[in-house]
Amino acid sequence: MADTALQDPSAFATAAQGVLANTAVQPGDLAVVATSGDYGDLNDIPLAGLANAIINGCGRVSHRGDQSLTDSWGKAPVDLLSVKAEGTVSAGTIKHVTSAFTLSETGHVTFVENATLTGSGAILFRRRIEAKDAWKFYNAAAHYSARVYHDHGANVDFIITVRKADSVDDFASTTQIATGTVSVANDSNSDIDLAVADMGDCRNGIEIEVKVDCGAITTKDTYFGQEQLSIGTAKRPFLVRPLALEEKLVSRYVRSIGAILGVANSGSNMQAVFSHPGMRAAPSYEVDAPIAMTDGYTADFTQSQASITSVHENNADHGRVDIAYFSGLTSGRFHIQRGTGGLILASAEL
């Protein structure tokens, strides 16, 4: 064996290199994740941009104004979230709040204000994940979390239920995967969580419902936000995606339509074309105020009432519709949308 004194010193680690080696990730540190393959067994690593399967779980993207609380599922101001009540509903307004920073990292949450319910009262929140995104949870563990607040006067059970669609993107019939109950104290910003050991075959789509089992209440408030569903039973830090990315993800399901072109075919009606490339499916249309159009050189025209009268045909990329309730149109004349007037939404929400 050669004498080490005769070896080139550069063949040996320096003291500084030895310190780096001692503080680096050691093989033993990877033993758990190498065996389990579970993301939750890794620490202090960056999260992937799509780790949260709930689009707009941050609540920052909103196309609709305040909505009345009813006993039927309705679209919330926060895009892709549905809300309803059980029992007899006397009052309640669903709002989008942007400054609840003690509850949510972004400050954006859904606010059910001044709810008054009698009988077996409850407030329910619902999210759906389409089949094209649900496949990654196939036979995998998952973790759901959200942040909530209420002022109902006593502890209230928040019941989390995860279901799978029985047909692709069709939630008319569902099968329960898992459920759990979290008791939330009055006047307290709280976390609610559900770890699911095995999501099973959920490739048709995933539905998540949170039921606030409050019973009869009078003019009470509930806040709900910061939703996340991720792979693995361990709770991950909440993922706040860049707003531009979140808006792009939302646009597959709901988006505003502008710069429409129409041609009058009577004194009160025109046919118009809508462009909305790349939506999940052929959307429905809604408008929140009368549509304003102009022929560009003679006059402006505004509907007497907000309406998209009929849909001739449409698909995921574009559509042809009738918009009526104008007056004074000249048949055959083309019109373009003005910058004022109603907001037209295309919705392919689940």
C-alpha positions as CSV (number, residue, x, y, z in Angstrom):
1,M,0.0,0.0,0.0
2,A,1.4,3.4,-1.0
3,D,2.3,5.8,1.8
4,T,-0.4,8.5,2.0
5,A,2.4,11.1,2.4
6,L,3.4,10.5,-1.2
7,Q,-0.2,11.1,-2.6
8,D,-1.3,14.3,-4.3
9,P,-3.0,16.5,-1.6
10,S,-5.7,17.5,-4.1
11,A,-7.0,13.9,-3.9
12,F,-8.3,14.6,-0.4
13,A,-11.2,16.7,0.8
14,T,-10.4,20.0,2.5
15,A,-11.8,20.9,5.9
16,A,-14.4,23.2,4.2
17,Q,-15.5,20.4,1.9
18,G,-15.8,18.1,4.9
19,V,-18.2,20.5,6.6
20,L,-20.4,20.7,3.5
21,A,-20.5,16.9,3.3
22,N,-21.6,16.7,7.0
23,T,-24.5,19.1,6.5
24,A,-25.7,17.7,3.2
25,V,-28.7,15.3,2.8
26,Q,-27.5,11.9,3.9
27,P,-28.6,8.6,2.4
28,G,-30.3,7.7,5.7
29,D,-32.4,10.8,5.5
30,L,-34.1,9.5,2.3
31,A,-34.8,6.0,3.7
32,V,-38.5,6.8,4.6
33,V,-39.5,8.4,1.4
34,A,-37.6,5.8,-0.7
35,T,-39.8,3.2,1.0
36,S,-43.1,5.0,1.1
37,G,-42.9,7.1,-2.0
38,D,-45.1,9.6,-0.1
39,Y,-44.5,13.3,-0.8
40,G,-45.4,14.0,2.9
41,D,-42.2,12.2,4.0
42,L,-40.1,14.9,2.3
43,N,-39.4,18.2,4.1
44,D,-38.4,21.7,3.1
45,I,-38.7,21.2,-0.6
46,P,-40.6,23.5,-3.1
47,L,-44.2,22.7,-3.9
48,A,-45.1,22.1,-7.5
49,G,-47.3,24.8,-9.1
50,L,-50.2,22.4,-9.4
51,A,-50.0,20.6,-6.1
52,N,-53.4,21.9,-5.1
53,A,-56.0,20.2,-7.3
54,I,-58.7,22.8,-6.3
55,I,-58.7,25.5,-8.9
56,N,-59.3,28.9,-7.3
57,G,-59.1,27.5,-3.8
58,C,-57.4,30.8,-3.0
59,G,-60.7,32.5,-3.8
60,R,-59.0,35.4,-5.7
61,V,-60.8,35.0,-9.0
62,S,-64.4,36.3,-9.0
63,H,-66.7,37.1,-12.0
64,R,-70.0,37.4,-10.1
65,G,-71.4,39.9,-7.6
66,D,-73.2,39.1,-4.4
67,Q,-75.7,36.2,-4.5
68,S,-78.7,35.5,-2.3
69,L,-78.5,32.4,-0.1
70,T,-81.2,29.9,-1.1
71,D,-82.0,26.2,-0.6
72,S,-80.7,25.3,-4.1
73,W,-77.2,25.1,-5.3
74,G,-76.0,28.4,-6.8
75,K,-72.8,29.8,-8.1
76,A,-70.9,31.8,-5.5
77,P,-69.1,35.1,-6.2
78,V,-65.9,33.1,-5.9
79,D,-65.5,31.3,-9.2
80,L,-66.0,27.4,-9.2
81,L,-67.6,27.4,-5.7
82,S,-71.2,26.5,-5.2
83,V,-73.2,27.3,-2.0
84,K,-76.7,26.4,-0.7
85,A,-78.6,26.2,2.6
86,E,-80.8,23.6,4.2
87,G,-83.8,24.3,6.3
88,T,-86.0,27.3,5.6
89,V,-84.0,30.3,4.4
90,S,-85.3,33.7,5.5
91,A,-82.2,35.7,4.8
92,G,-78.6,35.5,3.8
93,T,-76.1,36.9,1.3
94,I,-73.1,35.2,-0.3
95,K,-70.2,37.6,-0.8
96,H,-66.6,37.7,-1.9
97,V,-64.4,39.3,0.8
98,T,-60.9,40.4,-0.1
99,S,-59.4,41.6,3.3
100,A,-59.8,38.6,5.7
101,F,-56.1,38.3,6.2
102,T,-56.3,36.8,9.7
103,L,-58.2,33.9,8.1
104,S,-56.6,33.5,4.7
105,E,-53.1,34.1,3.4
106,T,-54.5,36.0,0.4
107,G,-57.3,37.7,2.3
108,H,-59.9,36.3,-0.2
109,V,-62.7,34.2,1.2
110,T,-66.4,33.5,0.7
111,F,-68.6,35.2,3.3
112,V,-72.2,34.1,4.0
113,E,-73.6,37.2,5.8
114,N,-76.6,37.5,8.1
115,A,-77.9,34.0,7.4
116,T,-81.3,33.2,9.0
117,L,-82.3,29.6,8.9
118,T,-85.1,27.7,10.7
119,G,-85.6,23.9,11.1
120,S,-82.6,21.7,10.3
121,G,-80.5,24.6,9.2
122,A,-77.2,24.1,7.5
123,I,-74.9,26.0,5.0
124,L,-73.1,23.9,2.4
125,F,-70.1,24.6,0.2
126,R,-69.2,22.4,-2.8
127,R,-66.2,22.0,-5.1
128,R,-65.9,19.7,-8.1
129,I,-62.8,18.5,-9.9
130,E,-63.1,17.2,-13.5
131,A,-62.0,13.8,-14.6
132,K,-59.0,15.1,-16.4
133,D,-57.6,16.4,-13.1
134,A,-59.0,13.6,-10.9
135,W,-57.0,10.8,-12.5
136,K,-53.8,11.7,-10.5
137,F,-55.7,10.7,-7.2
138,Y,-56.5,7.2,-8.5
139,N,-55.9,4.7,-5.7
140,A,-53.8,7.4,-3.9
141,A,-53.9,9.0,-0.5
142,A,-55.2,12.6,-0.3
143,H,-55.5,15.4,2.1
144,Y,-58.2,18.1,2.1
145,S,-58.0,21.4,4.1
146,A,-59.7,24.7,4.4
147,R,-59.9,27.7,6.8
148,V,-63.2,28.7,8.4
149,Y,-64.9,31.1,10.8
150,H,-68.4,31.5,12.3
151,D,-70.2,33.5,15.0
152,H,-73.1,31.1,15.6
153,G,-72.7,31.3,19.3
154,A,-71.6,27.7,20.1
155,N,-69.4,25.0,18.6
156,V,-70.5,23.9,15.2
157,D,-69.8,20.7,13.3
158,F,-68.2,21.1,9.9
159,I,-68.8,17.8,8.0
160,I,-66.4,17.2,5.2
161,T,-67.5,14.6,2.6
162,V,-65.5,13.5,-0.5
163,R,-67.3,11.7,-3.3
164,K,-66.6,10.4,-6.7
165,A,-68.7,10.8,-9.8
166,D,-70.3,7.6,-11.1
167,S,-69.9,8.8,-14.7
168,V,-67.3,11.0,-16.3
169,D,-67.8,14.6,-15.2
170,D,-71.5,13.7,-14.4
171,F,-72.2,14.3,-10.7
172,A,-75.9,13.5,-10.9
173,S,-75.0,10.2,-9.2
174,T,-72.0,10.0,-6.8
175,T,-70.4,7.5,-4.4
176,Q,-68.9,8.5,-1.1
177,I,-65.2,8.0,-0.7
178,A,-64.7,9.4,2.8
179,T,-66.2,11.7,5.4
180,G,-65.2,13.3,8.7
181,T,-66.4,15.9,11.2
182,V,-64.5,18.8,12.7
183,S,-66.0,20.8,15.6
184,V,-65.2,24.5,15.2
185,A,-65.4,26.9,18.1
186,N,-67.5,30.1,18.0
187,D,-65.6,33.3,17.0
188,S,-62.4,31.4,16.1
189,N,-60.3,31.3,12.9
190,S,-59.9,27.6,12.4
191,D,-58.5,24.8,10.2
192,I,-60.6,21.9,9.0
193,D,-58.9,18.9,7.6
194,L,-59.7,15.4,6.2
195,A,-57.0,12.8,5.4
196,V,-58.2,10.1,3.0
197,A,-56.2,6.9,3.1
198,D,-57.3,5.7,-0.4
199,M,-59.3,7.7,-2.9
200,G,-60.0,4.5,-4.9
201,D,-61.1,4.8,-8.5
202,C,-62.0,8.4,-8.6
203,R,-61.1,9.0,-12.3
204,N,-64.6,10.1,-13.2
205,G,-64.3,13.2,-11.1
206,I,-64.2,14.3,-7.5
207,E,-66.8,16.2,-5.4
208,I,-66.0,17.8,-2.1
209,E,-68.8,19.1,0.2
210,V,-68.4,20.9,3.5
211,K,-71.6,21.1,5.5
212,V,-71.9,23.6,8.3
213,D,-74.3,21.8,10.5
214,C,-75.5,24.9,12.4
215,G,-79.2,24.2,12.9
216,A,-81.6,27.2,13.3
217,I,-79.7,30.5,13.3
218,T,-80.6,34.2,13.1
219,T,-78.4,36.8,11.3
220,K,-75.2,34.8,11.7
221,D,-72.0,34.9,9.6
222,T,-69.8,32.2,8.2
223,Y,-66.5,32.6,6.4
224,F,-64.9,29.9,4.2
225,G,-61.7,29.8,2.1
226,Q,-58.2,28.6,1.5
227,E,-59.2,25.2,0.2
228,Q,-56.7,22.6,-0.9
229,L,-56.7,19.0,-2.0
230,S,-53.3,17.4,-2.5
231,I,-51.8,14.0,-2.9
232,G,-50.7,12.2,0.3
233,T,-52.2,12.1,3.8
234,A,-49.8,14.8,5.2
235,K,-51.0,18.4,5.2
236,R,-49.0,20.6,2.9
237,P,-48.5,24.3,3.2
238,F,-51.2,26.2,1.4
239,L,-50.2,26.8,-2.3
240,V,-50.8,30.3,-3.5
241,R,-50.3,30.2,-7.3
242,P,-49.5,33.4,-9.2
243,L,-52.7,35.2,-10.0
244,A,-52.2,35.1,-13.8
245,L,-51.9,31.3,-13.6
246,E,-55.0,31.0,-11.4
247,E,-57.0,33.1,-13.8
248,K,-55.8,31.0,-16.7
249,L,-56.9,27.8,-14.9
250,V,-60.3,29.3,-14.1
251,S,-60.9,30.4,-17.7
252,R,-61.3,26.8,-18.8
253,Y,-64.6,26.8,-16.7
254,V,-65.8,30.4,-16.6
255,R,-64.7,33.6,-18.4
256,S,-66.1,36.9,-19.5
257,I,-66.7,37.5,-23.2
258,G,-66.0,40.8,-24.9
259,A,-65.7,42.4,-28.4
260,I,-68.7,40.6,-29.7
261,L,-69.9,41.2,-33.2
262,G,-73.6,41.1,-34.2
263,V,-75.8,41.8,-37.2
264,A,-79.4,43.0,-37.0
265,N,-82.1,40.8,-38.5
266,S,-85.0,43.0,-37.3
267,G,-85.7,46.3,-35.6
268,S,-85.2,44.7,-32.1
269,N,-83.0,41.6,-32.5
270,M,-79.5,40.8,-33.7
271,Q,-77.5,37.6,-34.1
272,A,-74.1,37.7,-32.5
273,V,-71.0,35.5,-32.3
274,F,-69.2,34.7,-29.1
275,S,-65.6,33.6,-29.0
276,H,-64.3,31.6,-26.0
277,P,-61.6,29.1,-27.2
278,G,-60.5,26.2,-25.0
279,M,-63.4,25.9,-22.5
280,R,-64.1,22.6,-20.8
281,A,-67.3,22.1,-22.7
282,A,-69.9,24.1,-24.6
283,P,-70.9,26.8,-22.1
284,S,-74.1,28.4,-21.0
285,Y,-74.2,32.2,-21.2
286,E,-75.4,34.8,-18.7
287,V,-75.4,38.5,-18.6
288,D,-75.6,40.8,-15.6
289,A,-77.0,44.0,-17.2
290,P,-78.3,45.2,-20.6
291,I,-75.8,44.7,-23.5
292,A,-74.6,47.9,-25.2
293,M,-73.8,47.8,-28.9
294,T,-73.0,50.4,-31.6
295,D,-73.0,50.4,-35.4
296,G,-69.9,52.6,-35.3
297,Y,-71.2,55.6,-37.2
298,T,-74.9,56.3,-36.7
299,A,-76.1,55.4,-33.3
300,D,-75.6,53.3,-30.1
301,F,-78.1,50.7,-29.0
302,T,-78.7,49.2,-25.5
303,Q,-81.1,46.4,-24.6
304,S,-84.2,47.4,-22.6
305,Q,-83.5,44.4,-20.4
306,A,-80.5,42.0,-20.0
307,S,-81.0,39.0,-22.1
308,I,-79.3,36.4,-24.3
309,T,-82.5,35.3,-25.9
310,S,-81.5,32.0,-27.5
311,V,-78.5,29.9,-28.5
312,H,-78.5,28.8,-32.1
313,E,-75.4,26.5,-31.7
314,N,-72.2,26.5,-29.7
315,N,-69.3,24.4,-28.7
316,A,-66.3,24.8,-26.4
317,D,-64.7,27.4,-28.6
318,H,-67.5,29.7,-29.9
319,G,-71.2,30.1,-30.3
320,R,-74.0,32.0,-32.2
321,V,-76.8,33.6,-30.3
322,D,-79.8,35.9,-30.5
323,I,-79.7,39.1,-28.4
324,A,-83.1,40.9,-28.4
325,Y,-84.8,43.8,-26.7
326,F,-83.2,46.6,-28.8
327,S,-85.2,49.2,-30.7
328,G,-84.4,51.1,-33.9
329,L,-82.1,48.6,-35.4
330,T,-81.6,48.4,-39.2
331,S,-81.7,44.9,-40.6
332,G,-78.5,43.8,-42.2
333,R,-76.3,46.4,-40.4
334,F,-73.4,45.1,-38.3
335,H,-72.8,46.2,-34.7
336,I,-69.9,45.9,-32.3
337,Q,-70.0,45.8,-28.5
338,R,-69.4,49.0,-26.6
339,G,-67.1,49.2,-23.6
340,T,-70.1,50.0,-21.4
341,G,-73.1,47.7,-20.6
342,G,-73.5,44.2,-19.3
343,L,-70.8,41.7,-18.6
344,I,-71.4,38.4,-20.5
345,L,-70.1,35.3,-18.9
346,A,-69.6,31.9,-20.5
347,S,-69.8,29.1,-17.9
348,A,-68.8,25.5,-18.3
349,E,-68.6,24.9,-14.5
350,L,-69.3,21.5,-13.2
